[in-house]
Amino acid sequence: MKKRALFCSTLMIALLSSCCTEDNVNMGLIVSDLQISDFDEVHDVSCYNIPDTLCIRDDATYRKTFARISFTSDCSTLTLPPVDFSEYSILIYKRYEHGNVRFHRNVIVNTHNKVVVYTITTRNCYCADACRTVSYNMVLVPKVEQGYKVIYN
């Protein structure tokens, strides 16, 4: 009986740990994550006024979105990676989740209805304390043309 309980406990820990070592997953039309090296998604929320959902189609909106709103010493000026907006758009879908979460992101387009759908499903991993995961889920996608509506699920 003790061997069985030990085996079950070991198996459960292994399964929970394996989730926590996996990466976030991008599917569909997502070209890549948008990595802004100086941006801390947890601590910089008071430094920038980034909306929870947004489709960025041009450089002016890109710069305005990541412009500092606070000039305290804790807020750094971000170095934004270049984006060719003639080819790409940026989608932002901020999510707060309890636990150690992995995000499975998917972007699809329905050209007939002129709709882009950004869907996120999550996979929760074990968390020893009451941890919380915050992610803006910023992704680079092929250019979203004017007239297309972006739906966030």
N, CA, C and O of each residue as an XYZ file, in Angstrom:
612
protein
N       0.823     -1.197      0.000
C       0.000      0.000      0.000
C       0.866      1.259      0.000
O       0.571      2.220     -0.711
N       1.950      1.250      0.811
C       2.832      2.414      0.865
C       3.521      2.635     -0.477
O       3.704      3.773     -0.908
N       3.906      1.531     -1.142
C       4.561      1.657     -2.446
C       3.615      2.284     -3.466
O       4.022      3.112     -4.280
N       2.351      1.878     -3.409
C       1.366      2.424     -4.339
C       1.150      3.921     -4.104
O       1.090      4.697     -5.058
N       1.033      4.325     -2.846
C       0.862      5.746     -2.511
C       2.086      6.545     -2.931
O       1.956      7.653     -3.452
N       3.274      5.990     -2.708
C       4.505      6.670     -3.103
C       4.565      6.808     -4.620
O       4.940      7.860     -5.137
N       4.196      5.745     -5.332
C       4.184      5.788     -6.795
C       3.207      6.842     -7.305
O       3.542      7.623     -8.195
N       1.999      6.865     -6.743
C       0.989      7.847     -7.163
C       1.449      9.274     -6.881
O       1.251     10.165     -7.707
N       2.053      9.492     -5.737
C       2.560     10.829     -5.390
C       3.654     11.251     -6.354
O       3.666     12.387     -6.828
N       4.563     10.347     -6.642
C       5.664     10.645     -7.560
C       5.133     10.946     -8.959
O       5.587     11.883     -9.614
N       4.179     10.152     -9.405
C       3.583     10.365    -10.716
C       2.888     11.719    -10.796
O       3.024     12.424    -11.796
N       2.148     12.090     -9.762
C       1.436     13.373     -9.741
C       2.428     14.534     -9.779
O       2.212     15.499    -10.513
N       3.484     14.462     -9.021
C       4.497     15.530     -9.009
C       5.151     15.634    -10.383
O       5.382     16.738    -10.877
N       5.450     14.498    -11.002
C       6.070     14.505    -12.333
C       5.149     15.143    -13.368
O       5.594     15.936    -14.197
N       3.878     14.799    -13.318
C       2.920     15.380    -14.268
C       2.785     16.878    -14.073
O       2.769     17.628    -15.049
N       2.689     17.325    -12.834
C       2.556     18.756    -12.562
C       3.820     19.501    -12.948
O       3.745     20.607    -13.484
N       4.969     18.920    -12.685
C       6.239     19.561    -13.017
C       6.430     19.659    -14.520
O       6.990     20.645    -15.000
N       5.980     18.663    -15.280
C       6.170     18.685    -16.725
C       5.418     19.854    -17.352
O       5.901     20.445    -18.318
N       4.270     20.193    -16.833
C       3.517     21.344    -17.342
C       4.317     22.617    -17.131
O       4.358     23.484    -18.003
N       4.942     22.725    -15.988
C       5.636     23.959    -15.644
C       6.925     24.142    -16.430
O       7.502     25.230    -16.413
N       7.389     23.111    -17.114
C       8.589     23.259    -17.928
C       8.257     23.513    -19.393
O       9.147     23.836    -20.180
N       6.981     23.371    -19.772
C       6.626     23.627    -21.167
C       6.584     25.124    -21.432
O       6.447     25.922    -20.504
N       6.698     25.495    -22.678
C       6.666     26.896    -23.073
C       5.252     27.290    -23.476
O       4.381     26.438    -23.658
N       5.040     28.594    -23.611
C       3.800     29.065    -24.216
C       3.785     28.576    -25.662
O       4.838     28.359    -26.260
N       2.595     28.404    -26.216
C       2.465     27.844    -27.556
C       1.768     28.850    -28.469
O       0.741     29.419    -28.099
N       2.323     29.069    -29.654
C       1.711     29.925    -30.674
C       1.240     29.067    -31.832
O       1.956     28.179    -32.295
N       0.011     29.346    -32.304
C      -0.555     28.573    -33.404
C      -1.212     29.516    -34.403
O      -1.331     30.716    -34.154
N      -1.630     28.975    -35.512
C      -2.347     29.759    -36.510
C      -1.448     30.749    -37.214
O      -0.344     30.400    -37.633
N      -1.909     31.980    -37.349
C      -1.196     33.003    -38.110
C      -0.103     33.721    -37.336
O       0.529     34.629    -37.876
N       0.136     33.347    -36.102
C       1.137     34.044    -35.289
C       2.527     33.800    -35.875
O       2.954     32.656    -36.034
N       3.224     34.892    -36.193
C       4.583     34.818    -36.727
C       5.569     34.619    -35.585
O       6.467     33.782    -35.671
N       5.397     35.399    -34.506
C       6.288     35.293    -33.347
C       5.713     36.100    -32.191
O       4.773     36.878    -32.356
N       6.298     35.895    -31.029
C       6.000     36.763    -29.895
C       6.663     38.104    -30.161
O       7.677     38.168    -30.855
N       6.101     39.170    -29.618
C       6.765     40.465    -29.667
C       7.494     40.616    -28.338
O       6.867     40.787    -27.293
N       8.801     40.554    -28.384
C       9.619     40.646    -27.186
C      10.168     42.058    -27.050
O      10.919     42.529    -27.905
N       9.785     42.733    -25.962
C      10.335     44.054    -25.647
C      11.215     43.847    -24.431
O      10.717     43.668    -23.320
N      12.506     43.871    -24.637
C      13.450     43.425    -23.616
C      13.366     44.198    -22.297
O      13.582     43.604    -21.240
N      13.065     45.477    -22.319
C      13.040     46.270    -21.093
C      11.698     46.221    -20.369
O      11.573     46.773    -19.276
N      10.708     45.579    -20.949
C       9.349     45.625    -20.422
C       9.105     44.491    -19.439
O       9.286     43.320    -19.772
N       8.692     44.847    -18.224
C       8.362     43.869    -17.189
C       6.839     43.872    -17.040
O       6.269     44.825    -16.510
N       6.189     42.822    -17.501
C       4.726     42.767    -17.548
C       4.080     42.861    -16.177
O       2.925     43.272    -16.065
N       4.802     42.490    -15.144
C       4.242     42.515    -13.789
C       4.465     43.865    -13.123
O       3.546     44.413    -12.514
N       5.666     44.403    -13.232
C       6.011     45.604    -12.465
C       5.827     46.923    -13.204
O       5.775     47.971    -12.561
N       5.728     46.907    -14.528
C       5.647     48.150    -15.293
C       4.221     48.615    -15.585
O       4.024     49.511    -16.406
N       3.219     48.017    -14.922
C       1.827     48.375    -15.231
C       1.515     49.831    -14.921
O       0.647     50.416    -15.569
N       2.191     50.429    -13.957
C       1.925     51.832    -13.641
C       2.766     52.783    -14.493
O       2.563     53.996    -14.442
N       3.701     52.251    -15.271
C       4.570     53.083    -16.103
C       3.989     53.343    -17.493
O       4.321     54.335    -18.142
N       3.109     52.429    -17.940
C       2.567     52.492    -19.292
C       1.064     52.265    -19.248
O       0.560     51.577    -18.360
N       0.360     52.835    -20.192
C      -1.084     52.686    -20.256
C      -1.445     51.796    -21.447
O      -1.993     52.260    -22.447
N      -1.131     50.525    -21.316
C      -1.351     49.581    -22.400
C      -2.725     48.941    -22.206
O      -2.999     48.380    -21.145
N      -3.582     49.017    -23.209
C      -4.926     48.431    -23.058
C      -4.866     46.907    -22.977
O      -3.875     46.287    -23.363
N      -5.935     46.327    -22.473
C      -5.999     44.865    -22.326
C      -6.078     44.157    -23.679
O      -5.576     43.041    -23.817
N      -6.691     44.777    -24.661
C      -6.724     44.229    -26.019
C      -6.450     45.364    -26.990
O      -6.905     46.492    -26.799
N      -5.702     45.048    -28.026
C      -5.373     46.084    -29.010
C      -4.795     45.440    -30.262
O      -4.057     44.457    -30.188
N      -5.139     46.004    -31.400
C      -4.522     45.659    -32.677
C      -3.747     46.890    -33.132
O      -4.331     47.942    -33.389
N      -2.428     46.750    -33.229
C      -1.565     47.857    -33.639
C      -1.216     47.657    -35.107
O      -0.594     46.666    -35.489
N      -1.637     48.633    -35.928
C      -1.450     48.520    -37.376
C      -0.435     49.507    -37.945
O      -0.091     49.425    -39.124
N       0.055     50.451    -37.112
C       0.974     51.461    -37.635
C       1.971     51.886    -36.558
O       1.768     51.655    -35.366
N       3.052     52.513    -37.016
C       4.144     52.889    -36.128
C       3.725     53.938    -35.098
O       4.175     53.883    -33.954
N       2.881     54.883    -35.476
C       2.454     55.930    -34.541
C       1.701     55.321    -33.358
O       1.938     55.702    -32.212
N       0.805     54.387    -33.624
C       0.061     53.716    -32.551
C       0.999     52.879    -31.696
O       0.850     52.824    -30.476
N       1.958     52.232    -32.330
C       2.963     51.421    -31.636
C       3.723     52.287    -30.634
O       3.836     51.924    -29.463
N       4.237     53.416    -31.078
C       5.014     54.299    -30.197
C       4.137     54.886    -29.090
O       4.568     54.980    -27.940
N       2.924     55.277    -29.428
C       2.009     55.854    -28.441
C       1.619     54.822    -27.383
O       1.532     55.151    -26.200
N       1.386     53.585    -27.798
C       0.984     52.530    -26.871
C       2.052     52.270    -25.816
O       1.731     52.020    -24.654
N       3.315     52.327    -26.214
C       4.403     52.019    -25.291
C       5.128     53.263    -24.788
O       6.272     53.179    -24.341
N       4.466     54.417    -24.859
C       5.039     55.646    -24.314
C       4.840     55.663    -22.795
O       3.784     55.274    -22.295
N       5.840     56.108    -22.086
C       5.759     56.174    -20.622
C       4.704     57.181    -20.190
O       4.608     58.271    -20.753
N       3.917     56.812    -19.191
C       2.969     57.757    -18.600
C       3.453     58.196    -17.228
O       2.932     59.156    -16.660
N       4.444     57.502    -16.696
C       5.021     57.853    -15.404
C       6.518     58.047    -15.599
O       7.166     57.303    -16.335
N       7.048     59.047    -14.934
C       8.465     59.334    -15.105
C       9.231     59.156    -13.803
O      10.222     59.842    -13.554
N       8.761     58.228    -12.978
C       9.501     57.914    -11.753
C      10.752     57.134    -12.137
O      10.875     56.638    -13.257
N      11.661     57.037    -11.205
C      12.921     56.343    -11.483
C      12.720     54.851    -11.712
O      13.590     54.189    -12.279
N      11.581     54.314    -11.278
C      11.310     52.890    -11.482
C      10.891     52.577    -12.910
O      10.890     51.413    -13.310
N      10.539     53.590    -13.679
C      10.033     53.376    -15.035
C      11.139     53.628    -16.056
O      11.708     54.718    -16.115
N      11.430     52.623    -16.847
C      12.454     52.780    -17.871
C      11.794     53.157    -19.202
O      10.615     52.885    -19.427
N      12.577     53.783    -20.068
C      12.119     54.040    -21.420
C      12.383     52.781    -22.228
O      13.499     52.263    -22.229
N      11.378     52.294    -22.905
C      11.504     51.035    -23.623
C      12.216     51.210    -24.959
O      12.063     52.223    -25.642
N      12.989     50.207    -25.305
C      13.588     50.125    -26.621
C      12.718     49.174    -27.430
O      12.771     47.958    -27.249
N      11.923     49.740    -28.318
C      10.975     48.941    -29.080
C      11.663     48.280    -30.276
O      12.396     48.934    -31.017
N      11.421     46.983    -30.459
C      11.983     46.341    -31.645
C      11.300     46.873    -32.896
O      10.108     47.178    -32.861
N      12.028     46.992    -33.998
C      11.403     47.494    -35.225
C      10.367     46.506    -35.757
O      10.552     45.290    -35.694
N       9.270     47.060    -36.282
C       8.217     46.250    -36.891
C       7.878     46.886    -38.236
O       7.648     48.093    -38.316
N       7.849     46.082    -39.280
C       7.478     46.545    -40.610
C       5.954     46.455    -40.722
O       5.405     45.394    -41.021
N       5.285     47.575    -40.480
C       3.820     47.583    -40.480
C       3.207     47.466    -41.875
O       1.987     47.362    -41.999
N       4.016     47.480    -42.907
C       3.482     47.184    -44.243
C       3.278     45.672    -44.403
O       2.546     45.228    -45.288
N       3.929     44.893    -43.543
C       3.836     43.431    -43.591
C       3.136     42.816    -42.377
O       2.521     41.755    -42.483
N       3.234     43.491    -41.216
C       2.786     42.893    -39.959
C       1.919     43.837    -39.131
O       1.928     45.054    -39.321
N       1.173     43.238    -38.212
C       0.442     43.959    -37.170
C       0.800     43.299    -35.843
O       1.336     42.191    -35.811
N       0.500     43.990    -34.759
C       0.737     43.461    -33.420
C      -0.617     43.307    -32.737
O      -1.438     44.224    -32.750
N      -0.839     42.152    -32.146
C      -2.037     41.935    -31.342
C      -1.624     41.816    -29.886
O      -0.637     41.161    -29.553
N      -2.404     42.467    -29.019
C      -2.189     42.401    -27.576
C      -3.460     41.851    -26.944
O      -4.568     42.285    -27.262
N      -3.284     40.898    -26.053
C      -4.419     40.297    -25.346
C      -3.963     39.997    -23.917
O      -3.479     38.904    -23.623
N      -4.126     40.979    -23.044
C      -3.647     40.856    -21.667
C      -4.526     39.898    -20.881
O      -5.754     39.968    -20.937
N      -3.876     39.002    -20.147
C      -4.592     38.026    -19.336
C      -3.961     37.946    -17.949
O      -2.740     37.899    -17.804
N      -4.818     37.930    -16.943
C      -4.419     37.664    -15.562
C      -4.927     36.271    -15.226
O      -6.110     35.988    -15.412
N      -4.080     35.421    -14.750
C      -4.488     34.066    -14.393
C      -3.892     33.704    -13.043
O      -2.774     34.107    -12.720
N      -4.640     32.946    -12.260
C      -4.121     32.440    -10.991
C      -3.384     31.146    -11.264
O      -3.868     30.282    -11.995
N      -2.228     31.025    -10.680
C      -1.424     29.828    -10.866
C      -0.287     30.082    -11.836
O      -0.142     31.178    -12.379
N       0.504     29.066    -12.039
C       1.627     29.117    -12.968
C       1.082     28.655    -14.317
O       0.946     27.455    -14.554
N       0.773     29.591    -15.190
C      -0.022     29.321    -16.389
C       0.841     29.336    -17.643
O       1.776     30.126    -17.764
N       0.510     28.454    -18.563
C       1.073     28.470    -19.908
C      -0.046     28.877    -20.857
O      -1.165     28.372    -20.771
N       0.272     29.801    -21.765
C      -0.721     30.327    -22.689
C      -0.601     29.624    -24.035
O       0.492     29.524    -24.593
N      -1.715     29.140    -24.552
C      -1.785     28.554    -25.886
C      -2.558     29.548    -26.739
O      -3.781     29.655    -26.645
N      -1.818     30.274    -27.576
C      -2.379     31.379    -28.358
C      -2.609     30.950    -29.805
O      -1.795     30.242    -30.399
N      -3.729     31.394    -30.352
C      -4.065     31.041    -31.729
C      -4.722     32.238    -32.405
O      -5.609     32.871    -31.832
N      -4.295     32.542    -33.600
C      -4.904     33.620    -34.388
C      -5.336     33.042    -35.725
O      -4.546     32.424    -36.439
N      -6.612     33.256    -36.052
C      -7.147     32.832    -37.347
C      -7.846     34.021    -37.998
O      -8.205     34.986    -37.324
N      -8.034     33.945    -39.301
C      -8.720     35.013    -40.018
C      -9.859     34.416    -40.828
O      -9.732     33.346    -41.423
N     -10.965     35.130    -40.834
C     -12.107     34.780    -41.670
C     -12.229     35.923    -42.677
O     -12.788     36.975    -42.369
N     -11.700     35.705    -43.888
C     -11.686     36.775    -44.888
C     -13.080     37.110    -45.395
O     -13.346     38.253    -45.766
N     -13.966     36.131    -45.415
C     -15.335     36.369    -45.884
C     -16.054     37.389    -44.990
O     -16.728     38.292    -45.487
N     -15.904     37.233    -43.662
C     -16.553     38.137    -42.709
C     -15.651     39.271    -42.230
O     -16.069     40.095    -41.417
N     -14.413     39.317    -42.732
C     -13.424     40.324    -42.333
C     -13.250     40.363    -40.819
O     -13.386     41.405    -40.177
N     -12.941     39.178    -40.271
C     -12.765     39.025    -38.826
C     -11.459     38.288    -38.556
O     -11.146     37.289    -39.204
N     -10.711     38.797    -37.594
C      -9.529     38.110    -37.072
C      -9.891     37.689    -35.659
O     -10.389     38.500    -34.878
N      -9.646     36.425    -35.322
C      -9.981     35.911    -33.993
C      -8.696     35.516    -33.277
O      -7.929     34.681    -33.756
N      -8.480     36.137    -32.116
C      -7.323     35.828    -31.261
C      -7.864     35.088    -30.045
O      -8.562     35.662    -29.210
N      -7.531     33.808    -29.962
C      -8.030     32.957    -28.891
C      -6.876     32.522    -28.006
O      -5.803     32.165    -28.492
N      -7.110     32.555    -26.700
C      -6.116     32.049    -25.750
C      -6.777     31.022    -24.858
O      -7.816     31.275    -24.249
N      -6.160     29.869    -24.793
C      -6.530     28.881    -23.789
C      -5.330     28.757    -22.863
O      -4.197     29.046    -23.250
N      -5.592     28.326    -21.644
C      -4.507     28.249    -20.674
C      -4.373     26.849    -20.115
O      -5.318     26.060    -20.107
N      -3.197     26.573    -19.659
C      -2.922     25.326    -18.964
C      -2.298     25.698    -17.635
O      -1.190     26.232    -17.582
N      -3.018     25.412    -16.565
C      -2.531     25.739    -15.227
C      -1.604     24.662    -14.723
O      -1.845     23.469    -14.911
N      -0.548     25.095    -14.084
C       0.400     24.197    -13.447
C       0.305     24.401    -11.946
O      -0.221     25.408    -11.473
N       0.802     23.470    -11.234
C       0.796     23.554     -9.784
C       1.588     24.774     -9.335
O       2.604     25.130     -9.932
N       1.113     25.395     -8.291
C       1.806     26.546     -7.728
C       1.763     26.415     -6.208
O       0.687     26.349     -5.614
N       2.919     26.378     -5.597
C       2.997     26.131     -4.154
C       2.325     27.232     -3.344
O       1.759     26.961     -2.285
N       2.380     28.448     -3.819
C       1.704     29.540     -3.113
C       0.647     30.138     -4.044
O       0.389     29.609     -5.125
N       0.063     31.204     -3.627
C      -0.998     31.832     -4.426
C      -0.366     32.706     -5.508
O      -0.503     33.929     -5.481
N       0.313     32.089     -6.442
C       0.976     32.861     -7.485
C      -0.024     33.283     -8.558
O      -1.134     32.760     -8.652
N       0.404     34.227     -9.344
C      -0.450     34.801    -10.374
C       0.404     35.060    -11.605
O       1.543     35.512    -11.488
N      -0.132     34.780    -12.774
C       0.586     35.006    -14.020
C      -0.102     36.140    -14.772
O      -1.320     36.144    -14.949
N       0.707     37.101    -15.208
C       0.213     38.217    -16.005
C       0.962     38.192    -17.324
O       2.189     38.093    -17.346
N       0.227     38.282    -18.422
C       0.878     38.343    -19.723
C       0.062     39.224    -20.658
O      -1.166     39.149    -20.699
N       0.769     40.055    -21.401
C       0.116     40.862    -22.426
C      -0.067     40.068    -23.718
O      -0.766     40.522    -24.623
N       0.541     38.909    -23.817
C       0.399     38.046    -24.989
C       0.534     38.844    -26.284
O      -0.337     38.791    -27.153
N       1.632     39.579    -26.401
C       1.888     40.403    -27.584
C       2.469     39.523    -28.684
O       3.514     38.896    -28.511
N       1.775     39.489    -29.813
C       2.225     38.652    -30.924
C       2.247     39.442    -32.225
O       1.476     40.379    -32.431
N       3.157     39.025    -33.087
C       3.279     39.589    -34.421
C       2.519     38.678    -35.377
O       2.729     37.465    -35.392
N       1.631     39.273    -36.177
C       0.824     38.517    -37.139
C       0.916     39.202    -38.499
O       1.300     40.369    -38.575
N       0.568     38.491    -39.579
C       0.501     39.178    -40.874
C      -0.437     40.389    -40.786
O      -1.382     40.402    -39.997
N      -0.165     41.375    -41.589
C      -0.892     42.649    -41.530
C      -2.409     42.444    -41.476
O      -2.996     41.744    -42.301
N      -3.018     43.080    -40.475
C      -4.473     43.090    -40.352
C      -4.950     44.350    -41.075
O      -4.705     45.472    -40.631
N      -5.616     44.144    -42.165
C      -6.056     45.274    -42.997
C      -7.140     46.089    -42.304
O      -7.875     45.573    -41.461
N      -7.234     47.374    -42.669
C      -8.307     48.222    -42.190
C      -9.626     47.596    -42.589
O      -9.718     46.992    -43.657
N     -10.635     47.721    -41.772
C     -11.935     47.140    -42.069
C     -12.118     45.769    -41.459
O     -13.236     45.253    -41.424
N     -11.040     45.164    -40.976
C     -11.145     43.875    -40.294
C     -11.355     44.109    -38.812
O     -10.693     44.955    -38.212
N     -12.264     43.371    -38.227
C     -12.538     43.442    -36.801
C     -11.746     42.338    -36.105
O     -11.671     41.213    -36.599
N     -11.158     42.667    -34.959
C     -10.415     41.668    -34.182
C     -11.281     41.277    -32.992
O     -11.737     42.130    -32.231
N     -11.500     39.976    -32.846
C     -12.275     39.436    -31.736
C     -11.319     38.682    -30.815
O     -10.492     37.892    -31.270
N     -11.444     38.938    -29.525
C     -10.578     38.311    -28.528
C     -11.401     37.308    -27.719
O     -12.357     37.691    -27.044
N     -11.034     36.034    -27.785
C     -11.715     34.978    -27.025
C     -10.788     34.399    -25.972
O     -11.181     33.498    -25.232
